[in-house]
Amino acid sequence: MEFLSLISLGFIPVLIGIILLYGTIKQVPTYESFVEGGKEGIKIAFSIIPFLVGMLVAITVFRASGALEALMNWIRPAMEAIGVPAEIVPLILIRPISGTAALGMTSDLIAVYGPDSFIGRLASVLQGSTDTTFYVLTVYFGAVGIKKMGDALKVGLLADVVGIIAAILVVVFVFGAK
């Protein structure tokens, strides 16, 4: 175990050293390239701020208005009918919108029900099986100026649905039903 810790501590510095050495051998101005990359990174960060703020406001309005609760109450009977606990429904609904909110919900579910409970395991697998589709589309498509994202939204939400179904099936088959 100590050997693996040593390798993991040195991996990133060694990788950076290899990249710098390779760039030097190929006569690439490595420092100047690094500085130029940093400038581009700052420009991108500033360009996505309006999209981030817009997304955060939309999430806050969605939750504060009671729309999330209403949607949750509407979906809950169907989810319980197929054996998915009602406690997971908010996580399923918020995950495509906000990774931070979903992580908070997952942490709460694990704290309340335990990491080895059906709900804790399902929440953990859901967290890793789905993505923050709306966040990704808003921030990254906005950063590069893509306005038409209808097809990407459909595919992203379809991938989320497949991830949710796969997570439920995996947890049921590997750990058993609740």
Contacts in CASP RR format, 6 or more apart in sequence:
PFRMAT RR
TARGET T0000
AUTHOR 0000-0000-0000
METHOD contacts of the structure
MODEL  1
MEFLSLISLGFIPVLIGIILLYGTIKQVPTYESFVEGGKEGIKIAFSIIP
FLVGMLVAITVFRASGALEALMNWIRPAMEAIGVPAEIVPLILIRPISGT
AALGMTSDLIAVYGPDSFIGRLASVLQGSTDTTFYVLTVYFGAVGIKKMG
DALKVGLLADVVGIIAAILVVVFVFGAK
19 30 0 8 1.000
20 30 0 8 1.000
23 30 0 8 1.000
24 30 0 8 1.000
44 143 0 8 1.000
47 143 0 8 1.000
48 139 0 8 1.000
48 140 0 8 1.000
48 142 0 8 1.000
48 143 0 8 1.000
51 138 0 8 1.000
51 139 0 8 1.000
51 142 0 8 1.000
51 143 0 8 1.000
52 138 0 8 1.000
52 139 0 8 1.000
54 138 0 8 1.000
55 98 0 8 1.000
55 134 0 8 1.000
55 135 0 8 1.000
55 138 0 8 1.000
55 139 0 8 1.000
59 97 0 8 1.000
59 98 0 8 1.000
59 101 0 8 1.000
62 68 0 8 1.000
62 97 0 8 1.000
63 101 0 8 1.000
68 90 0 8 1.000
68 93 0 8 1.000
68 94 0 8 1.000
71 93 0 8 1.000
72 89 0 8 1.000
72 90 0 8 1.000
72 93 0 8 1.000
75 89 0 8 1.000
75 93 0 8 1.000
76 86 0 8 1.000
76 89 0 8 1.000
79 85 0 8 1.000
79 86 0 8 1.000
79 88 0 8 1.000
79 89 0 8 1.000
79 92 0 8 1.000
80 86 0 8 1.000
83 177 0 8 1.000
83 178 0 8 1.000
84 92 0 8 1.000
84 122 0 8 1.000
84 168 0 8 1.000
85 118 0 8 1.000
85 119 0 8 1.000
85 122 0 8 1.000
85 178 0 8 1.000
87 109 0 8 1.000
87 113 0 8 1.000
87 119 0 8 1.000
88 109 0 8 1.000
88 119 0 8 1.000
88 122 0 8 1.000
88 123 0 8 1.000
88 126 0 8 1.000
90 105 0 8 1.000
91 102 0 8 1.000
91 105 0 8 1.000
91 106 0 8 1.000
91 109 0 8 1.000
91 123 0 8 1.000
91 126 0 8 1.000
91 127 0 8 1.000
92 126 0 8 1.000
92 164 0 8 1.000
94 101 0 8 1.000
94 102 0 8 1.000
94 105 0 8 1.000
95 102 0 8 1.000
95 126 0 8 1.000
95 127 0 8 1.000
95 130 0 8 1.000
95 131 0 8 1.000
95 132 0 8 1.000
95 160 0 8 1.000
96 130 0 8 1.000
96 131 0 8 1.000
96 132 0 8 1.000
96 133 0 8 1.000
96 134 0 8 1.000
96 157 0 8 1.000
96 160 0 8 1.000
97 132 0 8 1.000
97 134 0 8 1.000
97 135 0 8 1.000
98 132 0 8 1.000
98 135 0 8 1.000
99 132 0 8 1.000
99 135 0 8 1.000
102 127 0 8 1.000
102 132 0 8 1.000
103 127 0 8 1.000
105 123 0 8 1.000
106 120 0 8 1.000
106 123 0 8 1.000
106 124 0 8 1.000
106 126 0 8 1.000
106 127 0 8 1.000
109 119 0 8 1.000
109 120 0 8 1.000
109 123 0 8 1.000
110 120 0 8 1.000
110 123 0 8 1.000
110 124 0 8 1.000
113 119 0 8 1.000
113 120 0 8 1.000
114 120 0 8 1.000
115 121 0 8 1.000
115 124 0 8 1.000
118 171 0 8 1.000
118 175 0 8 1.000
118 176 0 8 1.000
118 177 0 8 1.000
118 178 0 8 1.000
119 178 0 8 1.000
121 171 0 8 1.000
121 175 0 8 1.000
122 167 0 8 1.000
122 168 0 8 1.000
122 171 0 8 1.000
125 167 0 8 1.000
125 170 0 8 1.000
125 171 0 8 1.000
126 163 0 8 1.000
126 164 0 8 1.000
126 167 0 8 1.000
128 167 0 8 1.000
129 163 0 8 1.000
129 164 0 8 1.000
129 166 0 8 1.000
129 167 0 8 1.000
129 170 0 8 1.000
130 159 0 8 1.000
130 160 0 8 1.000
130 163 0 8 1.000
130 164 0 8 1.000
130 167 0 8 1.000
131 156 0 8 1.000
131 159 0 8 1.000
131 160 0 8 1.000
133 153 0 8 1.000
133 156 0 8 1.000
133 157 0 8 1.000
133 159 0 8 1.000
133 160 0 8 1.000
134 153 0 8 1.000
137 149 0 8 1.000
137 152 0 8 1.000
137 153 0 8 1.000
141 149 0 8 1.000
141 152 0 8 1.000
END
